[in-house]
Every structure is written in structure tokens, then in C-alpha cells.
């Protein structure tokens, strides 16, 4: 039983580290890049999608300039993504300290479920606001 827990713990830690590296490199790209990404919907159809302006807004948030955000939902998304990133860091630290794996997995699954639900709620709220 302990051998399989060790394997699961190692795989879980690997997933967290890959996510942390991906998230950090994405934020560094947004912060350092001089290019601005163009929205597919806006360039092809002339319509604003619900997530229009997120890249520019994330760059502004990382530069501590939150007064002139293009999309008002950007700050909420940034907070949710940042809290998920911090949760990944905390879970990784807990996994390193050899606590029992099952309770850590349950807490982590609750965090992931809460993250998915909060992203979905904000996204559907944006869609309904643009349709109405």
C-alpha cells in the first residue's frame, strides 16, 4: 500500500510541478512580450468574445495598473488563477512532507472542483451579459 501511495504522490507532485512551470512561463511571457495577441473572433467576425482583452489586462495587472482594464472580468479570472497557482504550491509542499496521501488528494480534488466551478460561473455570467 505504501509503495502505491509513493507512486501516486510522485505523480501528483510531477503534475503540480508541470502546472507551476507552465503557469509561471505563461505569466513571464505575458509580462515580457512586446506582442499583443489578436482575438480570432474580433479579427474574423468583428465581434468581441467574452474573454477579449484578457492578455492585455493580465499584463496590466502584473504591472500593478488595474485602473483601465479592458474586460471587467479579467481581475476575477486573475484572482482565481492565482489562487489555483498558490494551491498547487501548497499541495506540492504538503506532498513533499510525507503526509498521508489520501487526505491530501481529497483536499486537492476539492480545490480543483472549486476552481472549475468558479471559472465556469464567471464564464457563463460573461456570456449571458453579452447576449442580453
N, CA, C and O atoms as a GROMACS GRO file, in nm:
protein
  528
    1UNK      N    1   0.082  -0.120   0.000
    1UNK     CA    2   0.000   0.000   0.000
    1UNK      C    3   0.086   0.126   0.000
    1UNK      O    4   0.055   0.223  -0.069
    2UNK      N    5   0.194   0.125   0.077
    2UNK     CA    6   0.279   0.243   0.083
    2UNK      C    7   0.354   0.265  -0.047
    2UNK      O    8   0.385   0.379  -0.082
    3UNK      N    9   0.385   0.157  -0.119
    3UNK     CA   10   0.454   0.172  -0.247
    3UNK      C   11   0.365   0.242  -0.348
    3UNK      O   12   0.411   0.328  -0.423
    4UNK      N   13   0.237   0.204  -0.352
    4UNK     CA   14   0.146   0.271  -0.446
    4UNK      C   15   0.119   0.415  -0.405
    4UNK      O   16   0.104   0.502  -0.490
    5UNK      N   17   0.113   0.441  -0.273
    5UNK     CA   18   0.098   0.580  -0.227
    5UNK      C   19   0.218   0.664  -0.270
    5UNK      O   20   0.202   0.779  -0.311
    6UNK      N   21   0.337   0.607  -0.261
    6UNK     CA   22   0.458   0.680  -0.302
    6UNK      C   23   0.454   0.710  -0.452
    6UNK      O   24   0.494   0.818  -0.495
    7UNK      N   25   0.407   0.614  -0.531
    7UNK     CA   26   0.398   0.636  -0.675
    7UNK      C   27   0.294   0.743  -0.705
    7UNK      O   28   0.318   0.833  -0.787
    8UNK      N   29   0.178   0.735  -0.640
    8UNK     CA   30   0.074   0.836  -0.661
    8UNK      C   31   0.121   0.974  -0.616
    8UNK      O   32   0.095   1.074  -0.682
    9UNK      N   33   0.189   0.977  -0.504
    9UNK     CA   34   0.240   1.104  -0.452
    9UNK      C   35   0.340   1.165  -0.551
    9UNK      O   36   0.338   1.286  -0.577
   10UNK      N   37   0.428   1.081  -0.606
   10UNK     CA   38   0.528   1.129  -0.701
   10UNK      C   39   0.460   1.180  -0.829
   10UNK      O   40   0.499   1.284  -0.881
   11UNK      N   41   0.360   1.106  -0.879
   11UNK     CA   42   0.289   1.150  -0.999
   11UNK      C   43   0.213   1.280  -0.975
   11UNK      O   44   0.210   1.369  -1.061
   12UNK      N   45   0.151   1.290  -0.859
   12UNK     CA   46   0.077   1.411  -0.822
   12UNK      C   47   0.173   1.531  -0.813
   12UNK      O   48   0.142   1.639  -0.862
   13UNK      N   49   0.286   1.510  -0.752
   13UNK     CA   50   0.386   1.615  -0.741
   13UNK      C   51   0.438   1.655  -0.879
   13UNK      O   52   0.460   1.773  -0.905
   14UNK      N   53   0.457   1.558  -0.965
   14UNK     CA   54   0.502   1.587  -1.102
   14UNK      C   55   0.400   1.672  -1.176
   14UNK      O   56   0.437   1.770  -1.242
   15UNK      N   57   0.272   1.637  -1.165
   15UNK     CA   58   0.166   1.717  -1.228
   15UNK      C   59   0.169   1.860  -1.175
   15UNK      O   60   0.160   1.955  -1.253
   16UNK      N   61   0.180   1.876  -1.044
   16UNK     CA   62   0.183   2.010  -0.985
   16UNK      C   63   0.302   2.090  -1.035
   16UNK      O   64   0.288   2.209  -1.067
   17UNK      N   65   0.418   2.027  -1.043
   17UNK     CA   66   0.537   2.099  -1.088
   17UNK      C   67   0.525   2.139  -1.236
   17UNK      O   68   0.569   2.247  -1.274
   18UNK      N   69   0.467   2.052  -1.318
   18UNK     CA   70   0.446   2.087  -1.459
   18UNK      C   71   0.350   2.205  -1.469
   18UNK      O   72   0.374   2.297  -1.546
   19UNK      N   73   0.241   2.203  -1.390
   19UNK     CA   74   0.148   2.315  -1.392
   19UNK      C   75   0.215   2.444  -1.346
   19UNK      O   76   0.196   2.549  -1.406
   20UNK      N   77   0.293   2.436  -1.239
   20UNK     CA   78   0.361   2.555  -1.186
   20UNK      C   79   0.457   2.613  -1.290
   20UNK      O   80   0.461   2.734  -1.310
   21UNK      N   81   0.533   2.526  -1.357
   21UNK     CA   82   0.625   2.574  -1.461
   21UNK      C   83   0.549   2.635  -1.579
   21UNK      O   84   0.588   2.739  -1.632
   22UNK      N   85   0.441   2.571  -1.620
   22UNK     CA   86   0.361   2.624  -1.731
   22UNK      C   87   0.301   2.759  -1.695
   22UNK      O   88   0.308   2.853  -1.774
   23UNK      N   89   0.241   2.770  -1.578
   23UNK     CA   90   0.177   2.894  -1.535
   23UNK      C   91   0.280   3.006  -1.522
   23UNK      O   92   0.255   3.118  -1.564
   24UNK      N   93   0.394   2.975  -1.463
   24UNK     CA   94   0.499   3.076  -1.445
   24UNK      C   95   0.553   3.122  -1.580
   24UNK      O   96   0.572   3.242  -1.602
   25UNK      N   97   0.577   3.028  -1.671
   25UNK     CA   98   0.629   3.068  -1.803
   25UNK      C   99   0.524   3.148  -1.882
   25UNK      O  100   0.560   3.239  -1.955
   26UNK      N  101   0.396   3.115  -1.867
   26UNK     CA  102   0.291   3.191  -1.935
   26UNK      C  103   0.284   3.333  -1.881
   26UNK      O  104   0.270   3.428  -1.957
   27UNK      N  105   0.293   3.348  -1.749
   27UNK     CA  106   0.290   3.483  -1.691
   27UNK      C  107   0.414   3.563  -1.732
   27UNK      O  108   0.404   3.682  -1.760
   28UNK      N  109   0.529   3.498  -1.734
   28UNK     CA  110   0.650   3.568  -1.777
   28UNK      C  111   0.640   3.609  -1.924
   28UNK      O  112   0.685   3.718  -1.961
   29UNK      N  113   0.582   3.523  -2.007
   29UNK     CA  114   0.564   3.559  -2.149
   29UNK      C  115   0.472   3.680  -2.162
   29UNK      O  116   0.502   3.772  -2.238
   30UNK      N  117   0.363   3.679  -2.090
   30UNK     CA  118   0.269   3.791  -2.097
   30UNK      C  119   0.336   3.918  -2.046
   30UNK      O  120   0.317   4.026  -2.102
   31UNK      N  121   0.414   3.906  -1.941
   31UNK     CA  122   0.478   4.024  -1.881
   31UNK      C  123   0.589   4.080  -1.969
   31UNK      O  124   0.602   4.202  -1.982
   32UNK      N  125   0.669   3.993  -2.029
   32UNK     CA  126   0.788   4.037  -2.103
   32UNK      C  127   0.757   4.066  -2.250
   32UNK      O  128   0.821   4.153  -2.310
   33UNK      N  129   0.662   3.996  -2.308
   33UNK     CA  130   0.636   4.004  -2.451
   33UNK      C  131   0.591   4.144  -2.493
   33UNK      O  132   0.513   4.210  -2.423
   34UNK      N  133   0.642   4.187  -2.606
   34UNK     CA  134   0.600   4.316  -2.663
   34UNK      C  135   0.481   4.296  -2.756
   34UNK      O  136   0.410   4.392  -2.787
   35UNK      N  137   0.458   4.171  -2.801
   35UNK     CA  138   0.348   4.143  -2.892
   35UNK      C  139   0.216   4.139  -2.816
   35UNK      O  140   0.211   4.100  -2.699
   36UNK      N  141   0.111   4.181  -2.884
   36UNK     CA  142  -0.023   4.163  -2.830
   36UNK      C  143  -0.095   4.064  -2.919
   36UNK      O  144  -0.091   4.075  -3.042
   37UNK      N  145  -0.160   3.969  -2.859
   37UNK     CA  146  -0.233   3.869  -2.934
   37UNK      C  147  -0.363   3.930  -2.985
   37UNK      O  148  -0.426   4.010  -2.916
   38UNK      N  149  -0.401   3.892  -3.105
   38UNK     CA  150  -0.526   3.943  -3.159
   38UNK      C  151  -0.634   3.838  -3.140
   38UNK      O  152  -0.609   3.718  -3.149
   39UNK      N  153  -0.752   3.883  -3.115
   39UNK     CA  154  -0.865   3.794  -3.092
   39UNK      C  155  -0.915   3.739  -3.225
   39UNK      O  156  -0.937   3.814  -3.320
   40UNK      N  157  -0.932   3.609  -3.232
   40UNK     CA  158  -0.979   3.543  -3.354
   40UNK      C  159  -1.118   3.594  -3.393
   40UNK      O  160  -1.143   3.624  -3.509
   41UNK      N  161  -1.207   3.602  -3.296
   41UNK     CA  162  -1.344   3.645  -3.325
   41UNK      C  163  -1.349   3.790  -3.370
   41UNK      O  164  -1.423   3.826  -3.462
   42UNK      N  165  -1.270   3.874  -3.306
   42UNK     CA  166  -1.272   4.015  -3.341
   42UNK      C  167  -1.212   4.038  -3.479
   42UNK      O  168  -1.263   4.120  -3.555
   43UNK      N  169  -1.104   3.968  -3.511
   43UNK     CA  170  -1.041   3.988  -3.641
   43UNK      C  171  -1.120   3.926  -3.756
   43UNK      O  172  -1.118   3.979  -3.867
   44UNK      N  173  -1.188   3.814  -3.732
   44UNK     CA  174  -1.260   3.747  -3.840
   44UNK      C  175  -1.408   3.786  -3.849
   44UNK      O  176  -1.463   3.793  -3.958
   45UNK      N  177  -1.471   3.811  -3.736
   45UNK     CA  178  -1.615   3.837  -3.736
   45UNK      C  179  -1.651   3.978  -3.690
   45UNK      O  180  -1.766   4.020  -3.704
   46UNK      N  181  -1.556   4.051  -3.635
   46UNK     CA  182  -1.583   4.184  -3.586
   46UNK      C  183  -1.658   4.188  -3.454
   46UNK      O  184  -1.711   4.292  -3.416
   47UNK      N  185  -1.664   4.075  -3.384
   47UNK     CA  186  -1.735   4.066  -3.257
   47UNK      C  187  -1.637   4.049  -3.142
   47UNK      O  188  -1.533   3.984  -3.155
   48UNK      N  189  -1.671   4.108  -3.030
   48UNK     CA  190  -1.591   4.086  -2.910
   48UNK      C  191  -1.633   3.955  -2.846
   48UNK      O  192  -1.752   3.932  -2.824
   49UNK      N  193  -1.537   3.869  -2.815
   49UNK     CA  194  -1.570   3.745  -2.743
   49UNK      C  195  -1.573   3.778  -2.594
   49UNK      O  196  -1.525   3.884  -2.554
   50UNK      N  197  -1.628   3.690  -2.511
   50UNK     CA  198  -1.635   3.720  -2.367
   50UNK      C  199  -1.499   3.737  -2.300
   50UNK      O  200  -1.489   3.797  -2.193
   51UNK      N  201  -1.394   3.684  -2.362
   51UNK     CA  202  -1.262   3.695  -2.299
   51UNK      C  203  -1.172   3.796  -2.370
   51UNK      O  204  -1.051   3.794  -2.352
   52UNK      N  205  -1.230   3.883  -2.450
   52UNK     CA  206  -1.150   3.984  -2.520
   52UNK      C  207  -1.076   4.072  -2.420
   52UNK      O  208  -1.134   4.121  -2.323
   53UNK      N  209  -0.950   4.092  -2.446
   53UNK     CA  210  -0.869   4.182  -2.364
   53UNK      C  211  -0.799   4.116  -2.247
   53UNK      O  212  -0.729   4.185  -2.172
   54UNK      N  213  -0.814   3.985  -2.228
   54UNK     CA  214  -0.753   3.922  -2.111
   54UNK      C  215  -0.601   3.931  -2.112
   54UNK      O  216  -0.540   3.955  -2.008
   55UNK      N  217  -0.538   3.912  -2.227
   55UNK     CA  218  -0.392   3.916  -2.232
   55UNK      C  219  -0.341   4.054  -2.195
   55UNK      O  220  -0.248   4.066  -2.114
   56UNK      N  221  -0.399   4.156  -2.252
   56UNK     CA  222  -0.357   4.293  -2.219
   56UNK      C  223  -0.389   4.328  -2.074
   56UNK      O  224  -0.311   4.396  -2.007
   57UNK      N  225  -0.504   4.281  -2.026
   57UNK     CA  226  -0.541   4.308  -1.888
   57UNK      C  227  -0.448   4.234  -1.791
   57UNK      O  228  -0.409   4.290  -1.688
   58UNK      N  229  -0.412   4.109  -1.821
   58UNK     CA  230  -0.320   4.036  -1.734
   58UNK      C  231  -0.185   4.106  -1.728
   58UNK      O  232  -0.121   4.112  -1.624
   59UNK      N  233  -0.143   4.159  -1.843
   59UNK     CA  234  -0.016   4.233  -1.845
   59UNK      C  235  -0.027   4.358  -1.758
   59UNK      O  236   0.067   4.392  -1.686
   60UNK      N  237  -0.140   4.426  -1.765
   60UNK     CA  238  -0.161   4.544  -1.680
   60UNK      C  239  -0.165   4.506  -1.532
   60UNK      O  240  -0.108   4.576  -1.449
   61UNK      N  241  -0.232   4.396  -1.500
   61UNK     CA  242  -0.240   4.352  -1.361
   61UNK      C  243  -0.102   4.316  -1.308
   61UNK      O  244  -0.069   4.350  -1.194
   62UNK      N  245  -0.021   4.249  -1.389
   62UNK     CA  246   0.115   4.214  -1.347
   62UNK      C  247   0.203   4.337  -1.328
   62UNK      O  248   0.300   4.334  -1.253
   63UNK      N  249   0.169   4.447  -1.398
   63UNK     CA  250   0.240   4.573  -1.380
   63UNK      C  251   0.173   4.664  -1.278
   63UNK      O  252   0.208   4.781  -1.266
   64UNK      N  253   0.076   4.609  -1.202
   64UNK     CA  254   0.004   4.680  -1.096
   64UNK      C  255  -0.070   4.803  -1.147
   64UNK      O  256  -0.076   4.905  -1.079
   65UNK      N  257  -0.128   4.792  -1.267
   65UNK     CA  258  -0.207   4.900  -1.325
   65UNK      C  259  -0.347   4.846  -1.352
   65UNK      O  260  -0.377   4.801  -1.462
   66UNK      N  261  -0.432   4.852  -1.252
   66UNK     CA  262  -0.565   4.792  -1.265
   66UNK      C  263  -0.675   4.895  -1.286
   66UNK      O  264  -0.793   4.861  -1.275
   67UNK      N  265  -0.641   5.019  -1.315
   67UNK     CA  266  -0.744   5.121  -1.326
   67UNK      C  267  -0.814   5.119  -1.462
   67UNK      O  268  -0.933   5.153  -1.469
   68UNK      N  269  -0.745   5.082  -1.568
   68UNK     CA  270  -0.804   5.088  -1.702
   68UNK      C  271  -0.806   4.950  -1.768
   68UNK      O  272  -0.744   4.930  -1.873
   69UNK      N  273  -0.875   4.855  -1.707
   69UNK     CA  274  -0.884   4.721  -1.764
   69UNK      C  275  -0.988   4.719  -1.874
   69UNK      O  276  -1.093   4.781  -1.862
   70UNK      N  277  -0.958   4.647  -1.982
   70UNK     CA  278  -1.048   4.638  -2.097
   70UNK      C  279  -1.170   4.552  -2.063
   70UNK      O  280  -1.283   4.591  -2.092
   71UNK      N  281  -1.147   4.438  -2.003
   71UNK     CA  282  -1.255   4.345  -1.968
   71UNK      C  283  -1.271   4.346  -1.816
   71UNK      O  284  -1.175   4.317  -1.745
   72UNK      N  285  -1.388   4.379  -1.765
   72UNK     CA  286  -1.405   4.388  -1.620
   72UNK      C  287  -1.390   4.254  -1.548
   72UNK      O  288  -1.367   4.251  -1.427
   73UNK      N  289  -1.404   4.143  -1.620
   73UNK     CA  290  -1.391   4.011  -1.557
   73UNK      C  291  -1.245   3.966  -1.544
   73UNK      O  292  -1.218   3.865  -1.480
   74UNK      N  293  -1.152   4.039  -1.602
   74UNK     CA  294  -1.012   3.999  -1.602
   74UNK      C  295  -0.956   3.985  -1.462
   74UNK      O  296  -0.882   3.891  -1.432
   75UNK      N  297  -0.990   4.078  -1.376
   75UNK     CA  298  -0.938   4.074  -1.240
   75UNK      C  299  -0.989   3.952  -1.165
   75UNK      O  300  -0.914   3.890  -1.088
   76UNK      N  301  -1.114   3.916  -1.186
   76UNK     CA  302  -1.168   3.795  -1.121
   76UNK      C  303  -1.096   3.671  -1.171
   76UNK      O  304  -1.058   3.585  -1.091
   77UNK      N  305  -1.077   3.660  -1.302
   77UNK     CA  306  -1.004   3.545  -1.357
   77UNK      C  307  -0.862   3.540  -1.304
   77UNK      O  308  -0.811   3.433  -1.271
   78UNK      N  309  -0.798   3.655  -1.296
   78UNK     CA  310  -0.660   3.658  -1.246
   78UNK      C  311  -0.654   3.612  -1.101
   78UNK      O  312  -0.564   3.538  -1.064
   79UNK      N  313  -0.748   3.656  -1.019
   79UNK     CA  314  -0.751   3.612  -0.879
   79UNK      C  315  -0.773   3.462  -0.869
   79UNK      O  316  -0.708   3.395  -0.788
   80UNK      N  317  -0.863   3.409  -0.950
   80UNK     CA  318  -0.891   3.265  -0.945
   80UNK      C  319  -0.769   3.185  -0.991
   80UNK      O  320  -0.732   3.087  -0.927
   81UNK      N  321  -0.707   3.227  -1.101
   81UNK     CA  322  -0.588   3.157  -1.149
   81UNK      C  323  -0.472   3.168  -1.049
   81UNK      O  324  -0.397   3.072  -1.030
   82UNK      N  325  -0.458   3.282  -0.988
   82UNK     CA  326  -0.352   3.299  -0.888
   82UNK      C  327  -0.378   3.214  -0.765
   82UNK      O  328  -0.284   3.156  -0.709
   83UNK      N  329  -0.503   3.205  -0.722
   83UNK     CA  330  -0.532   3.120  -0.605
   83UNK      C  331  -0.512   2.973  -0.638
   83UNK      O  332  -0.468   2.896  -0.553
   84UNK      N  333  -0.544   2.933  -0.762
   84UNK     CA  334  -0.518   2.795  -0.802
   84UNK      C  335  -0.368   2.768  -0.806
   84UNK      O  336  -0.324   2.660  -0.767
   85UNK      N  337  -0.290   2.865  -0.853
   85UNK     CA  338  -0.144   2.852  -0.855
   85UNK      C  339  -0.090   2.839  -0.713
   85UNK      O  340  -0.003   2.754  -0.688
   86UNK      N  341  -0.139   2.919  -0.621
   86UNK     CA  342  -0.095   2.911  -0.481
   86UNK      C  343  -0.136   2.778  -0.420
   86UNK      O  344  -0.060   2.720  -0.342
   87UNK      N  345  -0.256   2.729  -0.454
   87UNK     CA  346  -0.300   2.598  -0.405
   87UNK      C  347  -0.208   2.488  -0.457
   87UNK      O  348  -0.176   2.395  -0.383
   88UNK      N  349  -0.165   2.497  -0.583
   88UNK     CA  350  -0.071   2.398  -0.638
   88UNK      C  351   0.060   2.401  -0.560
   88UNK      O  352   0.117   2.296  -0.530
   89UNK      N  353   0.108   2.521  -0.527
   89UNK     CA  354   0.231   2.532  -0.449
   89UNK      C  355   0.216   2.469  -0.310
   89UNK      O  356   0.302   2.395  -0.265
   90UNK      N  357   0.105   2.500  -0.244
   90UNK     CA  358   0.083   2.446  -0.109
   90UNK      C  359   0.067   2.294  -0.111
   90UNK      O  360   0.123   2.224  -0.026
   91UNK      N  361  -0.008   2.243  -0.206
   91UNK     CA  362  -0.025   2.098  -0.217
   91UNK      C  363   0.109   2.032  -0.245
   91UNK      O  364   0.138   1.925  -0.191
   92UNK      N  365   0.192   2.093  -0.329
   92UNK     CA  366   0.324   2.037  -0.357
   92UNK      C  367   0.410   2.033  -0.233
   92UNK      O  368   0.481   1.935  -0.209
   93UNK      N  369   0.405   2.139  -0.153
   93UNK     CA  370   0.482   2.139  -0.028
   93UNK      C  371   0.432   2.032   0.068
   93UNK      O  372   0.512   1.965   0.134
   94UNK      N  373   0.302   2.016   0.076
   94UNK     CA  374   0.245   1.913   0.163
   94UNK      C  375   0.286   1.774   0.114
   94UNK      O  376   0.316   1.686   0.195
   95UNK      N  377   0.286   1.754  -0.017
   95UNK     CA  378   0.326   1.624  -0.071
   95UNK      C  379   0.472   1.592  -0.042
   95UNK      O  380   0.508   1.476  -0.027
   96UNK      N  381   0.555   1.695  -0.034
   96UNK     CA  382   0.696   1.673  -0.002
   96UNK      C  383   0.718   1.629   0.143
   96UNK      O  384   0.818   1.564   0.173
   97UNK      N  385   0.624   1.664   0.231
   97UNK     CA  386   0.641   1.632   0.373
   97UNK      C  387   0.578   1.500   0.415
   97UNK      O  388   0.554   1.479   0.534
   98UNK      N  389   0.552   1.412   0.322
   98UNK     CA  390   0.513   1.274   0.351
   98UNK      C  391   0.390   1.260   0.439
   98UNK      O  392   0.381   1.166   0.518
   99UNK      N  393   0.294   1.351   0.427
   99UNK     CA  394   0.167   1.331   0.496
   99UNK      C  395   0.093   1.216   0.428
   99UNK      O  396   0.129   1.175   0.318
  100UNK      N  397  -0.009   1.166   0.493
  100UNK     CA  398  -0.086   1.059   0.430
  100UNK      C  399  -0.144   1.112   0.300
  100UNK      O  400  -0.192   1.225   0.293
  101UNK      N  401  -0.141   1.028   0.198
  101UNK     CA  402  -0.174   1.075   0.064
  101UNK      C  403  -0.324   1.095   0.044
  101UNK      O  404  -0.364   1.192  -0.021
  102UNK      N  405  -0.406   1.008   0.096
  102UNK     CA  406  -0.550   1.014   0.068
  102UNK      C  407  -0.614   1.146   0.113
  102UNK      O  408  -0.688   1.205   0.035
  103UNK      N  409  -0.590   1.196   0.234
  103UNK     CA  410  -0.649   1.326   0.272
  103UNK      C  411  -0.599   1.442   0.185
  103UNK      O  412  -0.674   1.534   0.155
  104UNK      N  413  -0.472   1.435   0.145
  104UNK     CA  414  -0.418   1.539   0.058
  104UNK      C  415  -0.487   1.535  -0.078
  104UNK      O  416  -0.519   1.639  -0.135
  105UNK      N  417  -0.510   1.415  -0.128
  105UNK     CA  418  -0.580   1.400  -0.256
  105UNK      C  419  -0.722   1.453  -0.248
  105UNK      O  420  -0.769   1.518  -0.341
  106UNK      N  421  -0.792   1.425  -0.140
  106UNK     CA  422  -0.930   1.472  -0.124
  106UNK      C  423  -0.936   1.625  -0.120
  106UNK      O  424  -1.020   1.687  -0.185
  107UNK      N  425  -0.846   1.685  -0.044
  107UNK     CA  426  -0.842   1.832  -0.038
  107UNK      C  427  -0.808   1.890  -0.174
  107UNK      O  428  -0.866   1.990  -0.216
  108UNK      N  429  -0.715   1.827  -0.243
  108UNK     CA  430  -0.676   1.876  -0.374
  108UNK      C  431  -0.791   1.863  -0.475
  108UNK      O  432  -0.812   1.953  -0.556
  109UNK      N  433  -0.864   1.755  -0.470
  109UNK     CA  434  -0.979   1.740  -0.559
  109UNK      C  435  -1.087   1.844  -0.530
  109UNK      O  436  -1.154   1.892  -0.621
  110UNK      N  437  -1.104   1.878  -0.403
  110UNK     CA  438  -1.199   1.985  -0.367
  110UNK      C  439  -1.153   2.118  -0.424
  110UNK      O  440  -1.234   2.195  -0.476
  111UNK      N  441  -1.022   2.147  -0.415
  111UNK     CA  442  -0.968   2.270  -0.475
  111UNK      C  443  -0.990   2.273  -0.626
  111UNK      O  444  -1.030   2.376  -0.681
  112UNK      N  445  -0.963   2.162  -0.691
  112UNK     CA  446  -0.979   2.157  -0.837
  112UNK      C  447  -1.126   2.175  -0.875
  112UNK      O  448  -1.157   2.248  -0.969
  113UNK      N  449  -1.216   2.111  -0.803
  113UNK     CA  450  -1.359   2.125  -0.831
  113UNK      C  451  -1.403   2.270  -0.811
  113UNK      O  452  -1.477   2.324  -0.893
  114UNK      N  453  -1.358   2.332  -0.703
  114UNK     CA  454  -1.394   2.472  -0.678
  114UNK      C  455  -1.338   2.563  -0.787
  114UNK      O  456  -1.405   2.659  -0.827
  115UNK      N  457  -1.219   2.535  -0.833
  115UNK     CA  458  -1.158   2.614  -0.941
  115UNK      C  459  -1.241   2.602  -1.068
  115UNK      O  460  -1.271   2.704  -1.132
  116UNK      N  461  -1.278   2.481  -1.106
  116UNK     CA  462  -1.353   2.460  -1.230
  116UNK      C  463  -1.490   2.527  -1.221
  116UNK      O  464  -1.535   2.590  -1.317
  117UNK      N  465  -1.557   2.512  -1.107
  117UNK     CA  466  -1.689   2.573  -1.090
  117UNK      C  467  -1.680   2.725  -1.095
  117UNK      O  468  -1.764   2.790  -1.158
  118UNK      N  469  -1.580   2.783  -1.031
  118UNK     CA  470  -1.569   2.930  -1.031
  118UNK      C  471  -1.537   2.983  -1.169
  118UNK      O  472  -1.591   3.087  -1.209
  119UNK      N  473  -1.451   2.916  -1.244
  119UNK     CA  474  -1.422   2.958  -1.382
  119UNK      C  475  -1.548   2.948  -1.468
  119UNK      O  476  -1.578   3.038  -1.545
  120UNK      N  477  -1.620   2.837  -1.454
  120UNK     CA  478  -1.741   2.818  -1.534
  120UNK      C  479  -1.847   2.922  -1.500
  120UNK      O  480  -1.914   2.974  -1.590
  121UNK      N  481  -1.864   2.954  -1.372
  121UNK     CA  482  -1.965   3.053  -1.333
  121UNK      C  483  -1.933   3.190  -1.389
  121UNK      O  484  -2.021   3.260  -1.440
  122UNK      N  485  -1.808   3.230  -1.381
  122UNK     CA  486  -1.770   3.361  -1.435
  122UNK      C  487  -1.786   3.362  -1.586
  122UNK      O  488  -1.833   3.461  -1.643
  123UNK      N  489  -1.746   3.254  -1.652
  123UNK     CA  490  -1.757   3.249  -1.798
  123UNK      C  491  -1.902   3.256  -1.843
  123UNK      O  492  -1.936   3.332  -1.934
  124UNK      N  493  -1.989   3.176  -1.780
  124UNK     CA  494  -2.129   3.179  -1.820
  124UNK      C  495  -2.194   3.313  -1.785
  124UNK      O  496  -2.285   3.358  -1.855
  125UNK      N  497  -2.150   3.375  -1.678
  125UNK     CA  498  -2.201   3.508  -1.644
  125UNK      C  499  -2.162   3.608  -1.754
  125UNK      O  500  -2.242   3.694  -1.791
  126UNK      N  501  -2.039   3.597  -1.805
  126UNK     CA  502  -1.996   3.685  -1.913
  126UNK      C  503  -2.075   3.660  -2.040
  126UNK      O  504  -2.112   3.754  -2.109
  127UNK      N  505  -2.100   3.534  -2.072
  127UNK     CA  506  -2.174   3.502  -2.194
  127UNK      C  507  -2.316   3.557  -2.184
  127UNK      O  508  -2.366   3.616  -2.280
  128UNK      N  509  -2.382   3.538  -2.071
  128UNK     CA  510  -2.518   3.586  -2.056
  128UNK      C  511  -2.525   3.738  -2.057
  128UNK      O  512  -2.624   3.794  -2.103
  129UNK      N  513  -2.421   3.805  -2.006
  129UNK     CA  514  -2.421   3.951  -2.010
  129UNK      C  515  -2.401   4.005  -2.151
  129UNK      O  516  -2.456   4.109  -2.185
  130UNK      N  517  -2.323   3.933  -2.234
  130UNK     CA  518  -2.302   3.980  -2.371
  130UNK      C  519  -2.420   3.949  -2.461
  130UNK      O  520  -2.444   4.019  -2.559
  131UNK      N  521  -2.495   3.842  -2.429
  131UNK     CA  522  -2.612   3.805  -2.510
  131UNK      C  523  -2.729   3.895  -2.481
  131UNK      O  524  -2.801   3.936  -2.572
  132UNK      N  525  -2.749   3.928  -2.352
  132UNK     CA  526  -2.865   4.007  -2.312
  132UNK      C  527  -2.847   4.152  -2.344
  132UNK      O  528  -2.936   4.233  -2.316
   0.00000   0.00000   0.00000
